[in-house]
Amino acid sequence: MTKHNTHRQPNRRQLIQTGLAGMAGVSMVGLAQQTIAQETTAQPSQPATNSVTRRDRFADKVVMITGATSGIGRAAAIAFAREGAKVGFCGRRANLGAEVEQQIRQSGGDATYIKADVTQPKEVASFVDRIVEKYGQLDVAFNNAGDVLTKPLHEITVEEWDRTQHTNLRGVFLAMKYQIPHLLKRGGTIVITASQHTVATRPGFAAYTAAKRALLGLAQVAALDYGRQGIRVNVLSPGITDTPLFQRTTGGNPEKVEASRQLVDALKRIATAEEIAEAALFLASNDCPYITGTSLLADGGMMSGL
């Protein structure tokens, strides 16, 4: 007699309908680790911390980062400084910005935090000018600032739509508008944080997906506009990533964290901010001098399972 398993596992559609699982820059480390530890089946091992050998790919270079007070931006600021860059970064939360700056300086790096909101043209222009004035040049721009909104399309207010577009899309346009004149002097690279939503999306992400997909078009046009002047422009599209944004979005719900992890078909784990930062450094470095106008999908194989 054949025994049937009466415990039904949630299928992929049910997991997807959690609605909060797949955005870039998302995190919930404590709850994710607690949930994973409770499972009886073997799970893929986590990456070793600080396992990347120090290199000096960015020695004598000036790197500018938006949205670097937490998450991927913070991890990238630390990583760029570790590899020799002078790092100028912005964000809206001055207390967190001061912490990141102090951490880099205490480790022997060089960093300058300036409070700026990427939705405000004057603040973006001032941030760019002050960093270039201090360090004398600009070589790399990592335009990372962003935010997420999850709501059915007809429930999104005009104000919410505009705010989402301004933060995720207009903010990148403004940063590039003021960065490119400086990059034209020496050549350089621009990396833009988008999302795996540039490839496939989910219910409730109308405003977010519209902005993130537009970033790829923006990057491609800029790559064509400035390639002959020595500027490469690429998009980094992270999958589910361990940042404070995920904690806020999931509301501390262990079931949503676990549903997110299950969506990552190949690796079955959520990325660390440091892993995504390393992808940003790769695109920004001279390791890939012939890559421009494209998107690097760093999603742990999530899109491979669609």
Backbone torsions as a table, in degrees:
resi	resn	phi	psi	omega
1	MET	NA	130.6	-178.7
2	THR	-83.2	129.9	177.3
3	LYS	-93.0	134.4	-179.7
4	HIS	-104.8	138.7	177.1
5	ASN	-76.1	115.7	-177.2
6	THR	-84.9	-6.7	178.6
7	HIS	-90.6	106.8	-176.7
8	ARG	-86.9	126.4	175.1
9	GLN	-78.6	143.3	177.9
10	PRO	-63.8	135.4	177.8
11	ASN	-80.7	174.7	-174.7
12	ARG	-62.0	-38.5	179.5
13	ARG	-61.6	-42.0	179.7
14	GLN	-64.0	-38.6	178.5
15	LEU	-65.2	-41.7	-179.1
16	ILE	-62.7	-34.1	-176.4
17	GLN	-69.9	-5.3	171.5
18	THR	-60.2	-27.2	169.5
19	GLY	78.4	-14.2	-173.7
20	LEU	-119.5	16.4	-167.3
21	ALA	-92.6	-19.8	-163.1
22	GLY	-117.5	20.8	-174.7
23	MET	-89.9	160.5	177.1
24	ALA	-74.3	153.2	175.4
25	GLY	68.0	42.7	-176.8
26	VAL	-120.1	149.3	-173.1
27	SER	-159.7	156.4	176.8
28	MET	-168.6	64.5	-169.5
29	VAL	-59.8	-51.4	-175.3
30	GLY	-58.2	-50.7	-178.9
31	LEU	-67.4	-37.2	179.6
32	ALA	-63.1	-43.5	-179.8
33	GLN	-66.8	-38.8	179.0
34	GLN	-63.8	-43.0	-179.4
35	THR	-65.7	-43.5	-178.2
36	ILE	-65.3	-38.4	-178.8
37	ALA	-63.5	-25.8	-177.7
38	GLN	-80.2	-12.9	-177.2
39	GLU	-76.4	147.8	-177.9
40	THR	-91.5	-20.3	-179.7
41	THR	-85.3	151.8	-179.0
42	ALA	-67.5	140.1	-179.6
43	GLN	-117.7	155.0	176.9
44	PRO	-58.3	143.1	-178.8
45	SER	-68.7	150.4	177.9
46	GLN	-80.3	153.5	179.4
47	PRO	-66.3	147.2	178.7
48	ALA	-69.4	137.8	179.8
49	THR	-73.6	137.9	178.0
50	ASN	55.5	35.9	-177.7
51	SER	-84.8	-9.1	-177.5
52	VAL	-81.8	124.5	179.4
53	THR	-66.3	138.0	-179.5
54	ARG	-64.2	134.4	174.2
55	ARG	-129.2	167.4	-178.8
56	ASP	-119.4	47.5	-178.4
57	ARG	-63.5	-23.1	-174.1
58	PHE	-118.2	22.6	175.3
59	ALA	-60.1	135.1	179.9
60	ASP	66.7	16.8	177.2
61	LYS	-111.1	151.6	177.1
62	VAL	-108.7	124.9	-177.7
63	VAL	-115.6	133.6	179.2
64	MET	-116.0	131.7	-176.8
65	ILE	-131.1	133.5	172.3
66	THR	-100.8	148.7	178.8
67	GLY	64.8	50.0	-173.7
68	ALA	-113.4	20.6	178.4
69	THR	-85.0	-11.6	177.7
70	SER	-160.2	172.9	172.0
71	GLY	61.9	-140.4	-176.6
72	ILE	-61.4	-41.6	-179.5
73	GLY	-61.5	-43.3	177.9
74	ARG	-62.6	-47.3	179.3
75	ALA	-60.4	-39.0	179.5
76	ALA	-68.1	-40.8	178.6
77	ALA	-58.4	-44.7	179.4
78	ILE	-65.6	-42.1	-178.2
79	ALA	-67.8	-43.5	177.9
80	PHE	-61.2	-44.0	179.9
81	ALA	-64.1	-38.7	179.1
82	ARG	-61.6	-28.8	-179.6
83	GLU	-97.6	20.4	168.5
84	GLY	99.2	-1.8	-177.1
85	ALA	-78.2	151.1	164.0
86	LYS	-87.8	123.1	-170.1
87	VAL	-112.4	121.9	170.8
88	GLY	-110.5	128.2	-175.6
89	PHE	-141.7	159.3	-179.1
90	CYS	-132.9	169.7	177.7
91	GLY	175.3	168.1	-175.8
92	ARG	-87.0	-20.2	-174.1
93	ARG	-98.7	100.3	-172.4
94	ALA	-62.4	-36.3	-178.8
95	ASN	-64.8	-41.5	178.2
96	LEU	-70.9	-36.9	177.2
97	GLY	-61.2	-41.2	178.4
98	ALA	-64.8	-36.3	178.3
99	GLU	-63.7	-45.1	-180.0
100	VAL	-64.4	-45.1	178.8
101	GLU	-58.8	-45.2	-179.5
102	GLN	-64.0	-42.2	-179.8
103	GLN	-60.6	-43.2	179.9
104	ILE	-66.5	-43.4	-178.7
105	ARG	-66.5	-38.7	178.6
106	GLN	-65.6	-24.1	178.1
107	SER	-89.5	4.8	177.6
108	GLY	93.8	6.5	179.7
109	GLY	-92.6	179.6	-178.9
110	ASP	-124.8	118.2	-178.1
111	ALA	-146.1	149.5	177.2
112	THR	-135.4	123.1	176.6
113	TYR	-98.1	136.1	174.3
114	ILE	-131.2	127.4	179.0
115	LYS	-70.4	125.8	179.4
116	ALA	-159.4	145.6	176.9
117	ASP	-107.2	120.5	-174.1
118	VAL	-68.5	-11.1	177.2
119	THR	-83.4	-7.5	-176.1
120	GLN	-108.5	109.0	-174.4
121	PRO	-53.9	-44.6	-177.7
122	LYS	-64.2	-36.7	179.7
123	GLU	-70.3	-38.5	178.5
124	VAL	-66.3	-46.1	-180.0
125	ALA	-60.7	-43.1	179.4
126	SER	-64.1	-42.4	178.4
127	PHE	-58.7	-49.8	-178.8
128	VAL	-62.1	-47.4	-177.0
129	ASP	-63.8	-40.5	-178.5
130	ARG	-67.4	-38.3	178.5
131	ILE	-67.8	-43.7	179.5
132	VAL	-65.9	-39.0	178.1
133	GLU	-62.4	-39.1	-178.2
134	LYS	-72.5	-44.5	-173.1
135	TYR	-101.2	-9.9	171.8
136	GLY	86.5	-4.3	-177.8
137	GLN	-167.9	175.6	173.5
138	LEU	-143.8	129.0	-177.6
139	ASP	-118.6	-33.3	-176.7
140	VAL	-138.1	135.1	172.9
141	ALA	-121.9	121.1	175.5
142	PHE	-110.5	99.0	-176.4
143	ASN	-91.1	97.3	-165.3
144	ASN	-114.2	-17.9	-173.8
145	ALA	-60.3	137.8	179.1
146	GLY	-171.5	170.4	178.9
147	ASP	-150.5	168.6	-175.5
148	VAL	-127.7	148.9	173.7
149	LEU	-134.5	129.9	177.2
150	THR	-123.2	112.0	-179.2
151	LYS	-161.0	146.1	171.0
152	PRO	-57.2	144.3	-171.1
153	LEU	-52.9	-45.7	-174.5
154	HIS	-71.4	-12.4	178.7
155	GLU	-93.2	-8.2	-179.7
156	ILE	-74.1	126.8	176.6
157	THR	-77.8	160.4	177.8
158	VAL	-60.5	-38.9	180.0
159	GLU	-64.7	-41.1	178.5
160	GLU	-66.1	-41.7	177.9
161	TRP	-60.2	-49.2	-178.7
162	ASP	-62.1	-41.9	-179.6
163	ARG	-62.8	-40.9	179.7
164	THR	-65.5	-43.8	179.1
165	GLN	-67.4	-40.0	-178.6
166	HIS	-65.0	-42.0	-178.2
167	THR	-72.0	-47.0	-172.3
168	ASN	-86.0	-31.8	-175.1
169	LEU	-112.4	-56.8	-178.6
170	ARG	-61.5	-36.2	179.1
171	GLY	-61.4	-38.3	177.1
172	VAL	-69.5	-42.2	176.5
173	PHE	-57.2	-46.5	-178.8
174	LEU	-62.9	-43.7	179.6
175	ALA	-60.0	-47.2	-179.1
176	MET	-64.9	-38.4	-179.8
177	LYS	-55.9	-41.2	-177.4
178	TYR	-91.9	-19.7	179.0
179	GLN	-81.9	-39.8	-171.7
180	ILE	-58.5	-41.7	177.2
181	PRO	-55.4	-34.0	178.1
182	HIS	-76.8	-39.3	179.4
183	LEU	-66.0	-29.5	179.8
184	LEU	-64.1	-20.9	-178.3
185	LYS	-73.0	-30.7	-174.6
186	ARG	-131.0	-9.3	-168.9
187	GLY	80.9	168.1	-179.8
188	GLY	164.2	-165.2	-177.4
189	THR	-132.5	148.1	173.2
190	ILE	-123.5	130.3	174.5
191	VAL	-121.8	132.8	-176.8
192	ILE	-118.8	129.6	176.2
193	THR	-82.0	116.7	174.0
194	ALA	-108.8	-120.0	-176.8
195	SER	-172.7	160.2	171.4
196	GLN	-63.7	-11.1	174.5
197	HIS	-67.4	-9.5	172.1
198	THR	-69.5	-18.5	-178.9
199	VAL	-103.4	-50.1	-179.8
200	ALA	-148.6	145.8	-173.9
201	THR	-126.2	-170.8	-176.2
202	ARG	-142.7	166.6	177.0
203	PRO	-57.3	139.6	174.9
204	GLY	93.3	-1.7	-174.5
205	PHE	-110.4	31.1	-175.7
206	ALA	-58.3	-51.7	-176.6
207	ALA	-68.4	-44.0	-177.5
208	TYR	-65.3	-48.7	-178.5
209	THR	-64.0	-40.7	178.9
210	ALA	-58.1	-42.8	-179.4
211	ALA	-69.9	-45.0	-175.6
212	LYS	-68.7	-38.3	177.8
213	ARG	-68.0	-33.3	178.3
214	ALA	-64.3	-28.3	-180.0
215	LEU	-62.8	-34.7	178.5
216	LEU	-64.8	-43.0	176.9
217	GLY	-62.5	-40.7	178.4
218	LEU	-60.7	-44.5	-179.5
219	ALA	-65.5	-40.3	-178.7
220	GLN	-65.5	-42.2	178.0
221	VAL	-65.2	-42.5	179.1
222	ALA	-64.1	-36.7	177.2
223	ALA	-61.5	-39.5	178.0
224	LEU	-71.7	-38.3	-178.2
225	ASP	-66.1	-36.8	-167.3
226	TYR	-122.5	6.1	-178.7
227	GLY	-59.7	-41.3	-178.6
228	ARG	-69.7	-17.8	176.7
229	GLN	-93.9	10.8	173.2
230	GLY	86.9	20.1	179.3
231	ILE	-111.6	123.3	173.4
232	ARG	-100.0	142.3	-178.5
233	VAL	-133.3	122.5	179.9
234	ASN	-137.2	161.5	178.5
235	VAL	-110.8	136.6	172.2
236	LEU	-105.3	122.3	-176.5
237	SER	-114.1	91.3	-178.9
238	PRO	-76.7	153.7	168.8
239	GLY	-91.0	-145.8	-176.9
240	ILE	-70.0	119.0	-170.3
241	THR	-128.1	144.8	-177.4
242	ASP	-75.7	87.1	174.9
243	THR	-136.9	164.5	179.6
244	PRO	-58.8	-23.2	179.5
245	LEU	-61.7	-36.4	178.0
246	PHE	-66.2	-39.8	178.7
247	GLN	-60.2	-43.0	179.5
248	ARG	-67.3	-40.8	-174.1
249	THR	-73.5	-38.1	-179.9
250	THR	-79.6	-14.6	-180.0
251	GLY	65.9	23.6	178.1
252	GLY	74.5	26.6	-177.5
253	ASN	-94.8	112.8	-177.7
254	PRO	-60.5	-32.4	-179.4
255	GLU	-65.2	-38.4	178.8
256	LYS	-70.0	-35.7	176.7
257	VAL	-63.6	-45.8	-179.9
258	GLU	-66.0	-39.1	176.9
259	ALA	-60.8	-38.5	178.3
260	SER	-63.7	-44.8	-178.8
261	ARG	-62.5	-39.7	-178.6
262	GLN	-65.5	-24.3	-179.7
263	LEU	-72.3	-19.9	-179.4
264	VAL	-82.1	89.0	-167.8
265	ASP	-58.3	-44.2	-172.2
266	ALA	-79.5	-54.4	-173.0
267	LEU	-93.4	-19.3	178.4
268	LYS	54.9	39.6	173.1
269	ARG	-155.0	159.6	178.2
270	ILE	-84.8	140.1	-179.5
271	ALA	-69.4	153.8	169.3
272	THR	-88.3	156.0	177.0
273	ALA	-61.7	-33.5	-179.5
274	GLU	-65.6	-36.4	178.0
275	GLU	-64.4	-42.0	179.1
276	ILE	-69.6	-36.4	176.8
277	ALA	-60.2	-39.4	179.0
278	GLU	-62.4	-35.3	176.3
279	ALA	-65.4	-38.1	177.2
280	ALA	-63.7	-41.8	179.3
281	LEU	-63.9	-38.6	177.9
282	PHE	-59.3	-49.5	-179.1
283	LEU	-65.0	-31.5	-177.5
284	ALA	-81.3	-18.0	-173.1
285	SER	-87.8	176.7	175.1
286	ASN	-85.3	9.2	176.0
287	ASP	-67.2	-22.4	-177.2
288	CYS	-133.4	64.3	-173.4
289	PRO	-68.9	-12.5	-178.3
290	TYR	-105.6	8.4	179.5
291	ILE	-100.4	119.2	176.2
292	THR	-157.3	153.3	177.1
293	GLY	69.8	28.8	-177.4
294	THR	-139.4	-179.7	-179.1
295	SER	-123.1	133.8	174.0
296	LEU	-98.5	116.4	-178.8
297	LEU	-88.9	115.1	179.4
298	ALA	-116.9	79.8	-170.9
299	ASP	-126.5	13.4	178.3
300	GLY	65.5	21.1	-179.8
301	GLY	86.3	13.8	-176.5
302	MET	-62.4	-45.2	-178.7
303	MET	-72.1	-20.4	179.0
304	SER	-65.7	-24.0	-177.1
305	GLY	-91.2	0.9	-178.5
306	LEU	-78.4	NA	NA
